[in-house]
Amino acid sequence: MLKNTLKEKLNANQPTVGPFVNSPAPSLVEGMGWLGFDFVIIDCEHGSMDYETTENMIRAAELSGITPIIRIGMNIQQHIQRYMDAGAHGVLIPLINNAADGNAVVDSVKYPPMGKRGVFGGRPSRYGLQDTAEYLKEANENTFVGLQIETLDGIENQDEIIATEGADLIFLGPGDLSTSFGLPGQPAHPKVIETIEGLTKKILAAGKHVGTITADAGQAKHWNDIGIRWHVSSTNRFINAGASSYLNETRAAFTS
């Protein structure tokens, strides 16, 4: 299977940057790769992508050299497995509330003996052309497992989630955390920042990577300084910022 360059960079302690893509648009994924982002999260939790479109978005990522991670809303093995068989290099699963939730993700992504994923000679193994034993070994080494802590239950059970064997990264979503704390729309609230900072120390001490939303360069420096190496933004943010800047500057030129 293809090498997971995101996982290689994180394991080398390198900062990585990538966006959520919420629209069913392979060309948008491809463009993020040509721009030089390290990874893309194809957001099937909040986006309208079906399986076939997602597979084409994964192909677009591979074409432009960007690692395709899929955010999947349902922590169900047969559901997750279909995205993995389509060629996803890993997953980010929301609403992880306890150890059982985390272990279920690992079971869905990893083949035995690490997990319980069913064997199938699909895209990742070049449709069965790769030796099966070789492929299974490479898949277990290369596939990426990200778990999201974003609820009060997740905060309460943080230690057992962080300890999930086979998980590579814990993602801390400031927007959902702020809502869980009764502070909707306040992702930069001191309680949210303090929670992310405290959890980051625990996660790093457990030998796992940390990811969060990075809104701007100043925030990126702060998170990077405390050890967060997975920096996530959104193509919606990029498009809105670029289009707004162009529109405002162009209209200003009309009156200058």
LINGIDA-V818573 format. One record per pair of residues at least 24 apart in sequence whose ideal C-beta (glycine too) atoms are under 8 Angstrom apart, sorted by the first residue. I is the first residue (numbers start at 1). J is the second residue. D is the distance in whole Angstrom. If there is no record, write none. Layout:
i->I j->J d->D
i->I j->J d->D
This chain:
i->1 j->124 d->5
i->1 j->125 d->7
i->1 j->130 d->7
i->1 j->135 d->6
i->1 j->138 d->5
i->1 j->139 d->6
i->1 j->142 d->6
i->2 j->62 d->6
i->2 j->89 d->7
i->2 j->124 d->8
i->2 j->142 d->8
i->3 j->142 d->7
i->4 j->67 d->6
i->4 j->89 d->5
i->4 j->90 d->7
i->4 j->142 d->4
i->4 j->143 d->7
i->4 j->144 d->6
i->5 j->38 d->7
i->5 j->65 d->8
i->5 j->67 d->6
i->6 j->38 d->6
i->6 j->39 d->4
i->6 j->67 d->4
i->6 j->69 d->7
i->6 j->89 d->7
i->6 j->90 d->8
i->6 j->144 d->6
i->7 j->67 d->8
i->7 j->89 d->8
i->7 j->90 d->7
i->7 j->142 d->7
i->7 j->144 d->5
i->7 j->168 d->7
i->9 j->38 d->6
i->9 j->229 d->8
i->10 j->168 d->7
i->10 j->169 d->7
i->10 j->209 d->5
i->10 j->229 d->6
i->10 j->230 d->7
i->13 j->229 d->7
i->14 j->229 d->7
i->15 j->220 d->8
i->15 j->224 d->5
i->15 j->229 d->5
i->15 j->231 d->6
i->16 j->229 d->6
i->16 j->230 d->6
i->16 j->231 d->7
i->17 j->214 d->7
i->17 j->220 d->8
i->17 j->231 d->5
i->17 j->232 d->8
i->17 j->233 d->8
i->18 j->66 d->7
i->18 j->67 d->8
i->18 j->69 d->8
i->18 j->231 d->8
i->18 j->232 d->6
i->18 j->233 d->8
i->19 j->232 d->7
i->19 j->233 d->5
i->19 j->234 d->5
i->19 j->235 d->5
i->19 j->237 d->8
i->19 j->238 d->7
i->20 j->71 d->7
i->20 j->232 d->7
i->20 j->233 d->7
i->20 j->234 d->5
i->20 j->235 d->7
i->20 j->236 d->8
i->21 j->47 d->7
i->21 j->57 d->7
i->21 j->235 d->5
i->22 j->46 d->6
i->22 j->47 d->4
i->22 j->234 d->7
i->22 j->235 d->7
i->22 j->236 d->6
i->23 j->47 d->6
i->23 j->48 d->8
i->23 j->235 d->7
i->24 j->48 d->6
i->24 j->49 d->4
i->24 j->50 d->8
i->24 j->53 d->5
i->24 j->57 d->8
i->25 j->57 d->7
i->26 j->53 d->7
i->26 j->56 d->5
i->26 j->57 d->5
i->26 j->59 d->7
i->26 j->60 d->4
i->27 j->60 d->7
i->28 j->235 d->6
i->29 j->57 d->5
i->29 j->60 d->4
i->29 j->61 d->5
i->29 j->64 d->8
i->29 j->66 d->7
i->29 j->68 d->7
i->30 j->60 d->4
i->30 j->61 d->7
i->30 j->63 d->6
i->30 j->64 d->5
i->31 j->64 d->8
i->32 j->64 d->7
i->32 j->66 d->6
i->32 j->235 d->7
i->33 j->60 d->7
i->33 j->61 d->6
i->33 j->63 d->7
i->33 j->64 d->3
i->33 j->65 d->5
i->33 j->66 d->3
i->34 j->64 d->5
i->37 j->66 d->6
i->38 j->66 d->7
i->38 j->67 d->7
i->39 j->66 d->6
i->39 j->67 d->4
i->39 j->68 d->8
i->39 j->69 d->6
i->40 j->66 d->5
i->40 j->67 d->7
i->40 j->68 d->6
i->40 j->69 d->7
i->41 j->69 d->5
i->41 j->70 d->7
i->41 j->71 d->5
i->41 j->92 d->6
i->41 j->232 d->7
i->42 j->68 d->6
i->42 j->69 d->7
i->42 j->70 d->5
i->42 j->71 d->7
i->42 j->88 d->8
i->43 j->71 d->5
i->44 j->70 d->6
i->44 j->71 d->6
i->44 j->72 d->5
i->44 j->73 d->7
i->44 j->83 d->7
i->45 j->71 d->5
i->45 j->72 d->7
i->45 j->73 d->4
i->45 j->94 d->6
i->46 j->71 d->8
i->46 j->73 d->8
i->51 j->82 d->6
i->51 j->83 d->7
i->51 j->86 d->7
i->54 j->83 d->6
i->54 j->86 d->6
i->54 j->88 d->8
i->55 j->86 d->4
i->55 j->87 d->7
i->55 j->123 d->7
i->58 j->86 d->6
i->58 j->87 d->4
i->58 j->88 d->6
i->58 j->123 d->8
i->59 j->87 d->7
i->62 j->87 d->7
i->67 j->144 d->8
i->69 j->144 d->6
i->69 j->146 d->7
i->75 j->101 d->6
i->75 j->104 d->5
i->75 j->105 d->6
i->75 j->108 d->8
i->76 j->108 d->8
i->77 j->104 d->7
i->77 j->107 d->6
i->77 j->108 d->4
i->77 j->116 d->7
i->77 j->117 d->7
i->80 j->105 d->7
i->80 j->108 d->4
i->80 j->109 d->7
i->81 j->108 d->6
i->81 j->117 d->6
i->81 j->118 d->6
i->84 j->108 d->8
i->84 j->109 d->6
i->84 j->117 d->7
i->84 j->124 d->7
i->84 j->143 d->7
i->85 j->120 d->5
i->85 j->122 d->4
i->85 j->123 d->7
i->85 j->124 d->7
i->86 j->122 d->7
i->86 j->123 d->6
i->87 j->122 d->8
i->87 j->123 d->4
i->87 j->124 d->5
i->89 j->142 d->7
i->89 j->143 d->7
i->89 j->144 d->6
i->90 j->143 d->5
i->90 j->144 d->3
i->90 j->145 d->6
i->90 j->146 d->7
i->90 j->168 d->8
i->91 j->144 d->7
i->91 j->145 d->6
i->91 j->146 d->7
i->92 j->146 d->4
i->92 j->147 d->8
i->92 j->148 d->7
i->92 j->171 d->6
i->92 j->211 d->8
i->93 j->146 d->7
i->93 j->147 d->6
i->93 j->148 d->6
i->94 j->148 d->4
i->94 j->150 d->6
i->94 j->173 d->8
i->94 j->176 d->8
i->95 j->148 d->7
i->95 j->150 d->7
i->95 j->151 d->6
i->95 j->154 d->8
i->96 j->147 d->4
i->96 j->148 d->6
i->96 j->149 d->6
i->96 j->154 d->6
i->96 j->161 d->6
i->97 j->151 d->6
i->97 j->153 d->4
i->97 j->154 d->5
i->97 j->157 d->6
i->97 j->161 d->8
i->98 j->153 d->7
i->98 j->154 d->8
i->98 j->157 d->5
i->98 j->160 d->6
i->98 j->161 d->7
i->99 j->157 d->7
i->99 j->160 d->4
i->99 j->161 d->6
i->99 j->163 d->7
i->99 j->164 d->6
i->101 j->147 d->8
i->101 j->161 d->8
i->102 j->147 d->5
i->102 j->160 d->8
i->102 j->161 d->5
i->102 j->164 d->4
i->102 j->167 d->6
i->103 j->164 d->6
i->103 j->165 d->8
i->105 j->145 d->6
i->105 j->147 d->6
i->105 j->164 d->8
i->105 j->167 d->7
i->106 j->145 d->6
i->106 j->164 d->7
i->106 j->165 d->7
i->106 j->166 d->4
i->106 j->167 d->6
i->109 j->143 d->5
i->109 j->145 d->5
i->109 j->166 d->8
i->110 j->139 d->8
i->110 j->140 d->5
i->110 j->143 d->7
i->110 j->145 d->8
i->110 j->166 d->6
i->111 j->136 d->5
i->111 j->139 d->6
i->111 j->140 d->6
i->114 j->140 d->5
i->114 j->166 d->6
i->115 j->140 d->8
i->115 j->166 d->7
i->144 j->168 d->5
i->144 j->169 d->7
i->145 j->169 d->7
i->146 j->170 d->7
i->146 j->171 d->5
i->146 j->211 d->7
i->146 j->230 d->8
i->147 j->171 d->7
i->148 j->172 d->8
i->148 j->173 d->6
i->148 j->176 d->8
i->149 j->177 d->8
i->149 j->199 d->7
i->150 j->176 d->4
i->150 j->177 d->6
i->150 j->180 d->7
i->151 j->176 d->7
i->151 j->180 d->5
i->152 j->180 d->5
i->155 j->180 d->7
i->155 j->195 d->7
i->158 j->199 d->6
i->158 j->202 d->7
i->159 j->202 d->7
i->162 j->199 d->8
i->162 j->202 d->6
i->162 j->203 d->5
i->162 j->206 d->5
i->162 j->208 d->7
i->163 j->206 d->6
i->167 j->208 d->6
i->168 j->208 d->7
i->168 j->209 d->6
i->169 j->208 d->6
i->169 j->209 d->4
i->169 j->210 d->7
i->169 j->211 d->5
i->169 j->230 d->6
i->170 j->199 d->7
i->170 j->203 d->5
i->170 j->208 d->6
i->170 j->209 d->8
i->170 j->210 d->6
i->170 j->211 d->7
i->171 j->210 d->8
i->171 j->211 d->4
i->171 j->212 d->7
i->171 j->230 d->7
i->171 j->232 d->8
i->172 j->196 d->5
i->172 j->199 d->6
i->172 j->200 d->7
i->172 j->210 d->7
i->172 j->211 d->7
i->172 j->212 d->5
i->173 j->212 d->7
i->173 j->213 d->6
i->174 j->212 d->6
i->174 j->213 d->6
i->175 j->213 d->7
i->187 j->213 d->7
i->187 j->215 d->8
i->197 j->226 d->6
i->200 j->226 d->6
i->200 j->227 d->6
i->200 j->228 d->6
i->201 j->226 d->8
